[in-house]
Amino acid sequence: MLDEETSGQPGYGLREMFGAGGAEDRRRSATAWSTPRPSVVAAGPTRQRISRGNRWALGLSLLGTLSWVLACLRMDPTSYTDLGLVSATDGFFWVALTCAVAAFTCALRATRFRWPVALVSLLVIVAVLYATPSWIEGTPRVEAVYRHIGIADSFALNGTLQRHLDAYFNWPGLFAALGMLQKSAGLPDLIAIARWAPPVAILGYVAPALLIARSLTAKSRVQWLAVGVFVVVDWTGQDYMSPQTFAFWLLMCIAGIVMTVIRRWDDPDHEGPSARLRPIERLRARLRPQQAAARVDGAHRLWVGEAGRRVRLSRAQWRAVHLVVALGGSALIASHQLTPFMLVLVLFALWLVGRTPHWQLWFGAGVLVLAWLLVPAWPFVSGHIGEITGGLTNTSSGASQNLGGRTASGSAQHHLVVNAIMVETLAVWLLAGLGTLLLVSERRRVRAVLLLAGMPFLLVPLQTYGGEMLIRAYLFSLPLVGFLVAVFLHAATRRRPTDRRPWRGVALAVVLLVLASTTVLTRYGNERGDSFRPAEVNLYSWFFEHTPKESTVELIDANSPRNWHRYAYDVWMYYEEAAPGPRWEKDPTADRLLADIAKRGHNRKHAYVIYTPSMARMAQLSGNAPASTFTKVIDELDHDPRFKLIHRTSGGSVWEVVGS
């Protein structure tokens, strides 16, 4: 669909932001925001030439794509330092990113906005920011991905739930689907699919993020700018093949549908969200009906109604929407531990501020979440109640694990990455705050946006979630925060009919480029430890082929592409876990590894110790142990008669335990 707004349309501007112009200006600005002005189409053929801005956008997108291909062919992942992907980039990469951002800016500022052009430039940004590691590294990144591949492989081979193993089998929605995919496609594993999961996930986020933005504004430029901001500031890295990625996508889809497709009970003729009056307003309406009617038709509606687009559905279509929301919510609840609680909060917030009149949505979601915890997931929940509710009794511990542990140690370059994450996060929130002030100055209703953006942070002090709750809260709020940032950037850099200087467009491109460039550092700052070499993955392929099932596997460190096969058969243990924090109290030795196997291993007849270089890289990056620690233990295992070296490549070593 082509947007009909022109570059000269009135809208949010800096003059209105600071209150100049009085009530009349605010009224004209609010009207312009809610109803785009149709462009004047000259008489003649309906076919129109692509504007110069769109031609520039397409040309820059092509140039950015070519530069990106050349960059990927030249980059070497073995050259990573503690700065991550940035240390392996060259000029072609930055030319590609600059061209992609410039193309997106040209598409937004074209005289006639065309969303396909904006989409093409956004695809190039996604490729540069999210597909580069998938191309140059050749294997899936992040250790958790390989566990997820192993769980899907277990479903493909066995087709049964083994809820006693871990939490994954108590929320099996995504893994069951992946297992069915692997089995039906006849694939030996899902490594090739998992490799490209991040860019595919980000592309999947575009549609629901756009749907949410469309529910908040009718301006297509602001909608797409909100999506662009979402893409360039997502440093969280929570888009690999995982339940949280799938659940977050479902959450965004459900929120977008509820915010956009709404059947109002109180005012069926008005296209907009529910305008239910507050109790005090209902009382006033009964006492003074004439004044109440005028208030609803006038200023009150300006605050209660939103300017986003709505669709009207037939009864059959409306039932289909209910079915889609119900199925999506059920799949979400069955796939992830945390996101269902966020779903309940989002639906409750939408009902609380009147964006939907259906209280049954949040109440029904809450009932389903509780039912899942008490029935299917009870074998896990009953044994981990203390861990689940620990944040309720010790909120300071939750805050410490979410932030303090991530800034406690590591190399100087690692500290630079951590500081860059905090600076980028604060910058995004600052821009969102300016967007909020702009909306308030225009007398636009912002409570729905602020409430939805703030809801995720209610979970931060309640549960650490492995120290990642703050990261998840930032991600959950990002679609709304991105919209607020887009509101401010659009107002500050909007084209004026009488202003022919290009500095506003350049300013917008510079801001987006700075954010995107910072994301390259913040998102991939740990890439030296998060990435794995093909030789390391091949080491485990050899292990699975040449060792018996039901073996005990002791890893010197957890950061390794492990147990992506035989997940339910072998016992996988690790002596230490490389994670941001203090140095290990006790370095691994042959005696300590044997003691750990004897204590926790269920089958000492077939026990093995595995080392891969990724363990040492992450431990050094996080400040847990120097390289000499691993060199020492490898040499000790090679010369200890209780261990037999059975396989060694550039991807690591495998020892078999032959004595106590």
Secondary structure, DSSP 8 states (H G I E B T S, - for coil): -----BTT-----HHHHTTTTHHHHHHHHHHHHHS-------SS-S-----HHHHHHHHHHHHHHHHHHHHHHH--GGG-BTTBGGGG--HHHHHHHHHHHHHHHHHHHSSB--HHHHHHHHHHHHIIIIIHHHHHH-S--SHHHHHHHHHHHHHHHH-S--TTS-GGGGS-HHHHHHHHHHHHHT-S-SHHHHHTHHHHHHHHHHHHHHHHHHHH-S-HHHHHHHHHHHHHT--S-TTSSSHHHHHHHHHHHHHHHHHHS---SS-TTS-SS-----HHHHHHHHH-HHHHHHHHHTHHHHHHS--S------HHHHHHHHHHHHHHHHHHHTT-SSHHHHHHHHHHHHHHTTS---HHHHHHHHHHHHHHHHTTTHHHHTT-HHHHSHHHH-HHHHHHHHTGGGGSS--HHHHHHHHHHHHHHHHHHHHHHHHHHHHHHTT---HHHHHHHHGGGGGTTT--TTTTHHHHHHHHHHHHHHHHHHHHHHHHH---TT---THHHHHHHHHHHHHHHHHHHHHSTTHHHH---HHHHHHHHHHHHHS-SS-EEEEEES-SS--SSSTTTSEEEEEE---SSS--SS---HHHHHHHHHHH-S-TTSEEEEE-HHHHHHHHHHTS--HHHHHHHHHHHHH-TTEEEEEEETTEEEEEE---
